[in-house]
């Protein structure tokens, strides 16, 4: 019922804006994603809503608010991924995200801990740097520091993710993931699909990519081969990425390891033209 009420309110707002500002209203177009479904283990679907500027404002039950110099993302629980975002606030400078403070539930040494996370983002040529500090929400104790680099090629495709972890006890570990684009498969979508396969430390990173915080001139490309680092460098797996396309729109994404284990499966539904 709440979902229906929100859809009706959004439709009413769009109708009013269409009358008041007919030249600036953006209706959903055919390459805009309407529904995302995680099909891997527990089936979960999220209905996506947009404002009159075409910005994502609702991801399932998660609200996304746009202020003058901030983007505020509400709570999201992702059952099959065993992740939970309690909330995130992104600070903007010149229209780009430069900082974020978020609260997440993460797994540290097999224990689920609520953490407060501080992230700074910095672009240098072809590389996005994410420097993060994880603090215990209970006593503000520093739990982990992560320095991550997201590297793009000359076509602005994500090719490497390199992360260095420094744990509270002083132990260090490192991770390196690779993405290959041998099939030269491009796509049309308003969402940045990197959000669904790039390495992340919390759902705040997922929303960073989902909100299209990559180079503005980035090529919309899909990797066909992935070498993923997991568990902070303790293990890796090699996987093939398979896609079902309708025209140039991906409607299903599957990542299957060499051991024939399903690592991810997503389905996407788009707005009708």
N, C-alpha and C positions, 0 to 999 in steps of 0.2 A: 504493500500500500504506500509506504514512504517513497519507494522508487517511482511509483506512478505519479504521486503528488509532485515530486521533483521534476519529472519530465513535463508535466502539465504547466508547472510554474516557469520552467525554462522556455517552453513553447510560447507562453504568454508574454514573457519578457522579450523574446525575439520578435514577436509580432508588434509589440509597442515600439521597440527600437527600429523596426523596419519602417514604421510610419514617421518617427521623429528623425531618424538618420538613415535614409534609404541607401546612401552611397557607401556607408561604412559597415553595414551588417554583413557578416560572413556566415552563410548557412553551411551545414555539413555537405562536403563534396564527396564524390565517389571514392576518393583515395583516403578518406578519413576513417580511421578504425572506430567501430561502434562497440564491439564486444571482443574481449580477450579471454580465452579459456585455457587454463593449465590442465592438460590431459594426462600428466605423467602418473601420478598416484591417486590422490584425492581430487576429483574433478572440481575445479573452482573457476567461476566465471565473474568477470567484472564488466559492467556497462559503463561506457565512457561518454561524458558530456562535455560540451564546449561552450564558451561564451561567444558574444557577437564579434570578437576579434579572432576567433578561431583557436583560442587558447584552451588547453585542457583544464577543466575546473572541477571535474568529479571523476574519480577512478573507483568504480564500485561504491563502497560506502565512505571512501576517503575524499574529503574536500581539499581543494587546492585554491588558495586565495592569492591574488596579485595586488600588492601594495605599491607605493611609489618606488621604493628601493628594496623591496623584499618579496619573496615568494614563500608562502606558508603552506606546508603540507600536513594534513592531519594524520590520524592513526590508521595503520593498516596492518592486519595480520595475514600472513601467507602460510596456510596450514601445511601444504606439501613441502614447502621450502624450509619450514620450521623457523621462520623469521617473523619478527614483529617490529614495526616502526611505531613508536609512541607519538612522534611528531618531529618535524624538521622545519627550520627557518633558514632560508637562503638569502644572503645579502648580495645585492647587485651593485656593480659599478660600471658605468657606460653600457648598461643593458646586459652585462655578462655576470654570471655568478662568480663571486670571488671568495666567499666564506659560507660556512654552514655550521649551525649548532643543532644537534639532533639528539633524541633519546631512542635507543634501540635495546631489544633483548638479543644478546648474542651468546654463543656457546664458548666458554673459556675453560679448557681442561675438563670437558664433559659436564660442566655446570652452567646453567642458564643464569646470566647476570644482566641486570639492567644497567646500562652504561649511558653516560653523557659523552657525546662525541663532538670534537671540534675539528673542522676540516678547513684547510686553505687550498685554493685552486690557483694554479699559475700556468700560463701558456708560454712556451719558449719554442719558436719555430714549429717543428712538427711534433712536439711533445707536450702532453698535459701532465702536470705534476699535481698530485693530491697528497698533502701531508696531513696526517690525522693523529689525534691523541684521544685515547679512550680512558675515561675516568669512571670510577665506581659511582653510581648515583646515590649509593648509601652513605659513603664517607669521603667522596671526592678523591680517592686514592688513584694515582696513575696506574693503569693496568697494562697498557700496550701503546706503542707508537708505531705507526705504519707510514712508510714513505713509498708511494706508488707512482709509477710512470706509465702513461698510456701513450704509445708511440704510433704515429700515422705515417703512411707512405706518401709518395708524390701525388697519388690520386686521392689522398686524404681518407684512406681506409685504415681502420684500426688493425695493426699487425702484431703488436706485442703489448703485454702487460707485465711489468716487472715490479715486484713488491718486496720490500725489506721490512721485517718485523723485529722490534725490540721489545721483549717482554719485561714485566715488572721485576723479575728475578735477575735480569741482565742477559738472559739467553737471547740469541739472535737466530733468525732463519730467513730464507728467501724463497721467492716463487717467481717463475717465468712461464707465461702462457703465450702461445703463438696462434695466429689466425691466417689462413691461406685462402686466396681467391682465384684459384686456377680456372674455375668455370666462368669467370667474368659475369657473374649473375647480379644484375642491378634490379632495383625495385622502386615502385611508387607507393609511398605511404606518408602520412603526416607525422607518424611516430618514428623515432630513431630506434631501429631494431637492435642496435648494440645493447640496449637495456636488457635484452633477453638472453644474451650469451656472454657479455663481458664479465670479467672478474669483479667482485664487489665485496666490500666489508660493511654490510648493513644495507637496509632498503633505502637509506638516504642517497646512496650511490646509484641505485636503480632509478630513482626519480630524477637524479641529476641528468642521466642519459635520456630518460623518457621525455623530459622536457626539452629535448633537442639541444642540450648544452655540449655540442661538438662544434668543430669549425663550421661557420655559416656556409661555407662553400664545399662541405663534405660530400663525397660521392655516396649515393645510396647503393651500397653494395652488400652482398651476403657472402659470408665465408663458406667454403665447402669442406674445409678440413681444419680441425681444431686440436691443439695440444694443450690441455687444461692442467694447471697446477692446482692442487687442492690441499686442504689441511695445513696451510702455511708452509708449503714446501715438503711435507712429509710424503706426498704421493702425487702421481700424475696419471692422466689417462689420455689416450689418443682417440679421437672420434671423428666420424663423418657427419656433416650436416646435410640433411635432406629437406627439400622444400616441395610443397605443392603450390602451384601458381595458377591464378586466373588472370590471364593477360600478364601484366607486370606487377600484380599484387600478390604477395605471399599469403596464402590462406591456411597453411600448416607448416610448422617448423619442427623438425625432429633432430635430435643430436644423439647418435648411437655410437658407443665405443667399439673398439676393435674386438672386445670380448662379447659383443652383441648384447650389451646392456644399455637400456634406455636411460639417457642422462637428462633429457628434456623433451617435452612435446607441447607445443602451443598451437591453438587454432585462433584465427582472426576473422571477424566478420566486419564488413565495411558498410557504410551508409550507401543506400541506393542513390543513383544520380538524380 
